Amino acid sequence: MNHTIRICARGFYQIGCNIPRQANIVTPRVLCSFRNMRITAPSRGISFKSFLGRDKSDSSNDQESTAASQQQNENMVDIESGTTVDQQKDNEQNQELSSQEIMTLKSQLEETQQEAKNLKEKYLRALAEMENVRERAKHQVQDAKNFGIQKFAKDMLEIADVLQMALDNVPESARDPENNHALNDLFEGLVTTNKLLHHIFERHNLHVLNPVGEKFDPNHHDALFEVPYAEDKTSGTVGVVTKIGYTLNGRTIRPACVGVVAKP
């Protein structure tokens, strides 16, 4: 019985040889005679590694390399997913920090606006106060100009009263220039002095207040007594002036002493 041994070289040829079976002795491959060998076409191409039994190890190596690459890919995916999660956490923290910063800035803005409002109110109040002070100072200066001579004018009113009293107490019969020339000259001198004095009063806005026949005004008149009612007089009016009054720039510095007409 002949057996065929197929040897595959790098040329991918299948070589077969018929070796006689003698006493169960297997002839080594190197001692095979090419005389009884026959070359047949290869039924399928196999590699030399496959012939040596290494295809199985190569396939297992390929499987191991594939598994390792898959594991590496999985690790990369895990790393990328972990990085993505970390980035999401960082973004959330940044958003939280941003919201906190926004709230802080809003509170600071509100405080600043409130402080600015308070400062503006204080400024407006100070400005109004300064304007009031300016107006008061202006009025005070004007009052000082208008009524600075008030005390002096009151003192001069006594001189005017004395002169008027002296003129009223000189009877008309005693003012005869032929019989009493000296007294007549003195009277005329007093009249001239009284006119000049009142002219000076008018120049300084010091006016005589003689309200005969006017309605009684407690702001300018000082009622001393009542005058009996008469048909030619109206009740509540000034009937008699015992002492004239004076006004300085519209202000009554001395009210007129009057008698008011009584009711009927």
C-alpha positions in Angstrom: 0.0 0.0 0.0 1.3 3.3 -1.0 0.9 6.6 0.9 1.2 10.0 -0.5 3.0 12.7 1.5 2.2 16.2 0.4 5.0 18.7 1.0 4.3 22.4 0.4 7.3 24.7 -0.4 7.4 28.4 -0.9 6.4 27.9 -4.5 3.0 26.7 -3.3 3.5 23.3 -5.1 2.0 20.1 -3.7 4.6 17.3 -4.1 3.5 13.8 -3.7 5.7 10.6 -3.6 4.8 7.0 -3.4 6.9 5.4 -0.7 6.7 1.6 -0.3 5.7 0.3 3.0 8.5 -2.0 4.3 8.4 -3.4 7.8 6.6 -0.4 9.1 9.6 1.9 8.4 8.8 5.4 7.6 11.2 6.9 5.2 12.3 10.4 6.1 11.1 13.3 3.9 14.7 14.2 3.1 15.4 10.8 1.8 12.5 10.7 -0.6 13.5 9.9 -4.1 12.3 12.1 -6.9 12.1 9.1 -9.1 8.8 7.9 -7.7 7.4 11.4 -6.9 4.7 12.9 -8.9 3.7 16.6 -9.0 0.1 17.3 -8.8 -1.7 20.7 -9.0 -2.6 22.1 -5.7 -6.2 21.6 -4.7 -6.1 24.8 -2.6 -3.3 27.3 -1.7 -1.9 26.9 1.8 1.0 28.7 3.3 4.1 27.3 4.7 3.0 28.5 8.2 -0.2 26.6 7.9 1.8 23.5 7.0 4.0 24.0 10.1 0.8 24.4 12.2 1.2 28.1 12.9 -2.1 29.4 11.3 -4.0 28.6 14.5 -1.6 30.7 16.6 -1.7 33.5 14.0 -5.5 33.5 14.1 -5.5 33.5 17.9 -2.9 36.4 17.7 -5.2 38.2 15.3 -8.1 37.7 17.6 -6.1 38.9 20.6 -4.9 42.0 18.7 -8.5 42.6 17.6 -9.8 42.2 21.2 -7.0 44.5 22.3 -7.8 47.1 19.7 -11.5 46.8 20.7 -10.6 47.2 24.4 -8.4 50.2 23.5 -11.3 51.7 21.5 -13.6 51.0 24.4 -11.1 52.7 26.8 -10.8 55.6 24.4 -14.6 55.9 24.3 -14.7 55.7 28.1 -12.0 58.4 28.3 -13.8 60.5 25.8 -17.1 60.0 27.6 -15.4 60.8 30.9 -13.9 63.9 29.4 -17.3 64.9 28.1 -18.9 64.4 31.5 -16.1 66.5 33.1 -16.6 69.2 30.5 -20.4 69.1 31.2 -19.7 69.4 35.0 -17.3 72.2 34.3 -19.9 74.0 32.1 -22.6 73.5 34.8 -20.2 74.9 37.5 -19.3 77.8 35.2 -23.0 78.5 34.6 -23.7 78.3 38.3 -20.7 80.7 39.0 -22.0 82.9 36.2 -25.5 83.0 37.7 -24.0 83.8 41.1 -21.8 86.5 39.7 -24.9 88.0 37.9 -26.9 88.0 41.1 -24.0 89.6 42.9 -23.6 92.2 40.2 -27.3 92.9 40.3 -27.3 93.4 44.0 -24.3 95.7 43.7 -26.0 97.6 40.9 -29.1 98.0 43.0 -27.1 99.2 46.0 -25.2 101.6 43.8 -28.4 102.9 42.3 -29.9 103.4 45.7 -26.8 105.1 47.0 -26.8 107.4 43.9 -30.5 108.1 44.5 -29.8 109.0 48.1 -26.8 111.2 47.1 -29.0 112.9 44.5 -31.7 113.6 47.0 -29.1 115.0 49.4 -27.6 117.1 46.7 -31.0 118.4 45.7 -31.9 119.2 49.3 -28.5 120.9 49.8 -29.1 122.8 46.6 -32.6 123.9 47.7 -31.2 124.8 51.1 -28.5 126.9 49.5 -31.1 128.6 47.3 -33.2 129.3 50.3 -30.2 130.7 52.1 -29.4 132.8 49.1 -33.0 134.1 48.9 -33.1 134.8 52.6 -29.8 136.6 52.4 -31.1 138.6 49.5 -34.2 139.5 51.4 -32.2 140.4 54.4 -29.9 142.6 52.4 -32.9 144.3 50.8 -34.6 144.7 54.2 -31.4 146.1 55.5 -31.5 148.7 52.7 -35.1 149.4 53.1 -35.4 149.4 56.9 -31.9 150.1 58.0 -33.0 153.6 59.0 -36.2 152.4 60.8 -34.8 153.1 64.3 -33.5 156.5 63.2 -36.8 157.3 61.5 -38.8 156.4 64.7 -36.6 158.8 66.6 -37.2 161.5 64.0 -40.9 161.0 64.2 -40.9 162.5 67.7 -39.3 165.7 66.3 -42.0 165.9 63.7 -44.7 165.4 66.3 -43.3 168.2 68.4 -43.1 170.6 65.4 -46.7 169.7 64.4 -47.9 170.3 68.0 -46.1 173.7 68.1 -47.8 174.7 64.9 -51.2 173.5 66.1 -50.9 175.5 69.4 -50.3 178.9 67.7 -53.6 180.7 67.4 -54.4 182.4 64.1 -55.1 185.7 65.9 -51.6 185.8 67.3 -50.1 185.4 63.8 -50.8 189.0 62.8 -47.7 190.3 61.0 -48.4 193.9 61.9 -49.1 193.5 65.6 -46.9 190.4 66.4 -44.2 190.4 63.7 -41.7 188.2 65.7 -44.3 185.5 66.5 -45.4 185.5 62.9 -41.8 185.0 61.7 -41.3 182.2 64.2 -44.4 180.5 63.0 -43.4 180.7 59.4 -40.0 179.3 60.3 -41.6 176.3 62.0 -43.9 175.7 59.0 -40.9 175.8 56.7 -39.0 173.4 59.0 -41.9 171.0 59.2 -42.3 171.0 55.4 -38.6 170.4 54.9 -38.7 167.5 57.4 -41.6 165.8 55.7 -39.9 166.3 52.3 -36.9 164.4 53.7 -39.3 161.7 55.0 -40.8 161.3 51.6 -37.4 161.1 49.9 -36.6 158.1 52.2 -40.0 156.5 51.6 -41.3 157.5 55.0 -44.9 158.4 54.5 -47.5 159.9 56.7 -50.5 157.7 57.6 -53.6 159.9 58.3 -56.6 157.6 57.8 -59.5 160.0 58.4 -62.7 158.6 56.9 -61.0 155.2 56.0 -62.1 151.8 57.2 -60.5 150.7 60.4 -57.5 148.4 59.7 -55.9 146.8 62.8 -52.7 146.3 60.9 -52.2 150.1 60.4 -54.5 151.7 63.0 -54.5 151.7 66.8 -58.1 152.2 68.1 -58.1 154.3 71.3 -61.8 155.1 71.7 -65.2 155.1 69.8 -66.7 158.2 68.2 -70.5 158.6 68.5 -72.4 157.7 65.4 -73.4 160.5 63.1 -75.2 160.6 59.8 -72.3 162.0 57.9 -70.0 159.2 59.2 -70.0 155.5 58.5 -69.9 153.0 61.3 -66.5 151.1 61.5 -64.6 153.9 59.9 -61.9 156.2 61.4 -63.6 159.4 62.8 -60.8 161.1 64.6 -56.9 160.8 64.3 -55.2 161.9 67.5 -51.7 161.0 66.4 -50.7 160.3 62.8 -48.9 157.2 61.8 -46.0 156.5 59.5 -45.0 153.8 57.0 -41.5 153.0 55.8 -41.3 151.2 52.4 -44.8 149.9 53.0 -44.2 148.7 56.5 -46.0 150.4 59.3 -43.4 151.6 61.8 -46.0 153.5 63.8 -49.7 152.9 63.7 -52.0 155.9 63.7 -53.9 156.5 66.9 -57.6 156.8 65.9 -61.1 156.9 67.2 -63.5 154.5 65.4 -67.1 155.5 64.7 -69.5 153.4 66.8 -72.5 151.5 65.5 -75.9 153.3 65.4 
